[in-house]
Amino acid sequence: MKLPINPYLYLDTIIKEDIPALIKWCNNEDIYANTLSFPKSYTEEAGKTFLSIIEKTEKENGFQVNWGIRLEETSELIGSIGILNFTGTPIYKTEIGYWLAEPFRNKGWTTAVVKTFTEMIVEKHNLIRVFAHVMDHNPASVRVLEKAGYEKEGLLKSNILKDGKAIDTWLLARTF
């Protein structure tokens, strides 16, 4: 399902033909530093693993949970956004995560993606809360979320481990 974002971008399924783009864009120190599960060296095997995780998760849930961010002009994959987990019975909230390739940042595109994606999943899944954790060394991602209508709820001390180091994360959320 193609979901338009703006005249330049749309969201769509991530497919095996996207592995070269994943390798090209995810072999980036900034993306590695600001994501929890991306490997330091993004290989073809990492791309295949990512696709198998997407397939398994979507089969278990019965709906698309990860979306590729694509350039309208070329359909090239330049990022992704997805649902990291659903919680509650019935499900009422979820966490999201995203990344965008470095050359496409600082255009307002990530904010547009996060805002559109959030509104789409809230409507589709009847959510009342969507949240994200952002490592405290990533103020640009905090700004993206705030511009997309999320509010800071607090700084979680030593909330994650990355490369054996405890890292604080900001918790930001939107409620509906």
Backbone torsions as a table, in degrees:
resi	resn	phi	psi	omega
1	MET	NA	121.9	179.7
2	LYS	-87.3	125.4	179.6
3	LEU	-117.8	107.9	-180.0
4	PRO	-65.5	141.8	177.3
5	ILE	-108.5	-52.1	179.0
6	ASN	-157.4	-173.9	-179.3
7	PRO	-64.1	-12.8	-174.3
8	TYR	-105.9	-22.9	-170.4
9	LEU	-133.5	155.0	168.3
10	TYR	-149.3	161.6	176.2
11	LEU	-104.0	143.2	179.2
12	ASP	-158.6	177.2	179.4
13	THR	-62.8	145.4	172.9
14	ILE	-93.1	128.9	-174.8
15	ILE	-125.6	168.7	-175.9
16	LYS	-61.0	-28.1	177.3
17	GLU	-67.8	-9.2	178.4
18	ASP	-86.9	-6.3	-177.5
19	ILE	-57.1	-43.3	176.9
20	PRO	-59.3	-37.2	177.8
21	ALA	-68.7	-38.9	176.8
22	LEU	-60.6	-44.7	179.0
23	ILE	-62.8	-44.4	-178.8
24	LYS	-61.1	-48.0	-172.1
25	TRP	-90.3	-28.7	-175.0
26	CYS	-87.6	-8.6	171.2
27	ASN	-82.9	69.5	-172.1
28	ASN	-142.7	126.4	-176.7
29	GLU	-59.5	-37.9	-179.0
30	ASP	-67.4	-43.4	178.4
31	ILE	-64.0	-44.2	177.8
32	TYR	-59.5	-45.9	-176.0
33	ALA	-65.1	-26.2	-172.7
34	ASN	-109.7	7.8	175.4
35	THR	-123.0	152.3	-175.8
36	LEU	-88.0	-32.9	-170.8
37	SER	-112.7	0.0	179.4
38	PHE	-79.2	137.1	178.0
39	PRO	-72.5	156.0	179.6
40	LYS	-63.3	-39.9	176.4
41	SER	-111.4	111.1	-176.2
42	TYR	-89.1	113.7	-174.9
43	THR	-112.2	175.5	174.6
44	GLU	-58.8	-40.0	178.6
45	GLU	-61.8	-39.4	177.6
46	ALA	-62.9	-40.9	177.7
47	GLY	-63.2	-42.9	178.3
48	LYS	-64.2	-40.7	178.1
49	THR	-62.8	-44.8	178.2
50	PHE	-57.9	-47.2	179.6
51	LEU	-63.5	-38.0	179.5
52	SER	-69.4	-35.4	175.8
53	ILE	-64.9	-43.3	177.6
54	ILE	-59.5	-49.3	-178.1
55	GLU	-59.7	-45.9	-179.5
56	LYS	-63.5	-46.3	-178.2
57	THR	-64.0	-41.8	-178.5
58	GLU	-70.6	-34.7	176.9
59	LYS	-65.6	-43.2	-179.9
60	GLU	-64.6	-37.5	-176.3
61	ASN	-90.7	-23.2	-179.9
62	GLY	81.9	15.0	177.1
63	PHE	-158.3	164.3	-178.3
64	GLN	-69.9	129.2	-179.6
65	VAL	-115.0	-22.2	178.1
66	ASN	-120.2	139.1	-178.0
67	TRP	-128.2	139.8	173.8
68	GLY	-85.6	138.3	173.0
69	ILE	-91.9	121.7	-173.1
70	ARG	-124.6	147.1	173.0
71	LEU	-73.8	130.5	179.6
72	GLU	-60.3	-41.6	-174.2
73	GLU	-66.1	-38.2	-173.5
74	THR	-120.5	-10.7	-174.4
75	SER	67.7	10.8	179.9
76	GLU	-67.3	137.8	174.1
77	LEU	-73.4	125.6	179.8
78	ILE	-127.0	5.3	179.4
79	GLY	175.8	-177.0	174.7
80	SER	-153.1	160.4	175.9
81	ILE	-144.0	144.3	-178.6
82	GLY	-160.5	167.9	175.4
83	ILE	-86.0	125.8	-178.4
84	LEU	-89.7	-32.2	176.0
85	ASN	-170.0	154.6	171.9
86	PHE	-110.4	144.8	177.1
87	THR	-138.3	157.8	179.5
88	GLY	100.1	156.1	175.5
89	THR	-132.1	108.9	-3.7
90	PRO	-67.8	165.4	-179.3
91	ILE	-59.7	128.2	-179.6
92	TYR	-134.9	-8.3	-180.0
93	LYS	-147.2	160.4	176.7
94	THR	-153.0	160.5	173.5
95	GLU	-104.2	146.5	175.6
96	ILE	-120.6	158.6	173.6
97	GLY	-143.2	153.8	-176.2
98	TYR	-157.9	162.5	170.5
99	TRP	-152.1	153.2	175.8
100	LEU	-137.4	136.4	-179.6
101	ALA	-57.8	142.2	-173.1
102	GLU	-52.5	-43.1	-177.6
103	PRO	-64.5	-13.0	-174.9
104	PHE	-107.2	9.3	179.5
105	ARG	-85.3	169.8	177.2
106	ASN	63.5	32.2	176.5
107	LYS	-121.8	-0.8	-174.9
108	GLY	83.9	2.7	-175.8
109	TRP	-70.1	-41.7	-178.7
110	THR	-63.9	-41.8	177.4
111	THR	-59.8	-44.2	179.3
112	ALA	-61.9	-41.6	179.0
113	VAL	-63.7	-49.7	-177.7
114	VAL	-61.0	-44.1	-178.9
115	LYS	-63.2	-49.6	-178.9
116	THR	-64.9	-44.4	-179.7
117	PHE	-62.0	-45.6	179.8
118	THR	-58.7	-48.3	-179.1
119	GLU	-62.8	-37.9	-179.9
120	MET	-65.8	-47.0	-177.2
121	ILE	-71.6	-31.9	176.7
122	VAL	-62.6	-47.2	-179.2
123	GLU	-66.6	-45.7	-175.8
124	LYS	-67.4	-35.7	-172.9
125	HIS	-112.8	8.8	178.5
126	ASN	55.8	42.7	-177.7
127	LEU	-80.8	153.0	173.5
128	ILE	-114.0	-6.9	-178.5
129	ARG	-152.8	133.0	173.0
130	VAL	-129.8	133.3	-176.2
131	PHE	-137.0	165.9	178.2
132	ALA	-147.1	147.2	172.2
133	HIS	-105.1	134.5	179.7
134	VAL	-128.1	127.5	178.3
135	MET	-59.5	139.8	-172.9
136	ASP	-63.9	-15.2	177.2
137	HIS	-88.4	12.0	-177.1
138	ASN	-123.3	67.4	-178.0
139	PRO	-64.4	-25.2	179.2
140	ALA	-63.0	-39.9	179.6
141	SER	-70.0	-34.7	174.8
142	VAL	-60.5	-45.0	179.3
143	ARG	-62.2	-41.2	178.1
144	VAL	-56.2	-50.9	-178.0
145	LEU	-64.1	-41.9	179.0
146	GLU	-62.6	-41.6	178.0
147	LYS	-66.0	-25.2	178.3
148	ALA	-88.0	7.7	174.9
149	GLY	97.9	4.2	178.1
150	TYR	-82.4	152.4	177.3
151	GLU	-119.7	143.7	174.4
152	LYS	-67.7	132.0	176.4
153	GLU	-108.9	-17.3	177.3
154	GLY	157.6	165.5	176.3
155	LEU	-99.6	121.1	-179.9
156	LEU	-95.3	111.6	-176.3
157	LYS	-70.4	135.4	177.8
158	SER	45.6	47.4	-173.4
159	ASN	-79.9	-27.7	179.5
160	ILE	-135.8	161.7	173.3
161	LEU	-113.1	128.9	177.0
162	LYS	-134.4	123.3	-177.8
163	ASP	52.4	37.5	177.8
164	GLY	77.4	5.6	-177.8
165	LYS	-112.5	133.5	176.6
166	ALA	-74.4	131.9	-177.2
167	ILE	-126.3	135.9	174.5
168	ASP	-76.8	147.0	174.9
169	THR	-129.9	145.9	170.8
170	TRP	-83.8	138.5	172.9
171	LEU	-104.5	121.1	176.9
172	LEU	-122.6	145.3	-177.6
173	ALA	-148.2	157.6	169.3
174	ARG	-123.1	134.8	177.7
175	THR	-116.3	152.9	-174.8
176	PHE	-131.6	NA	NA
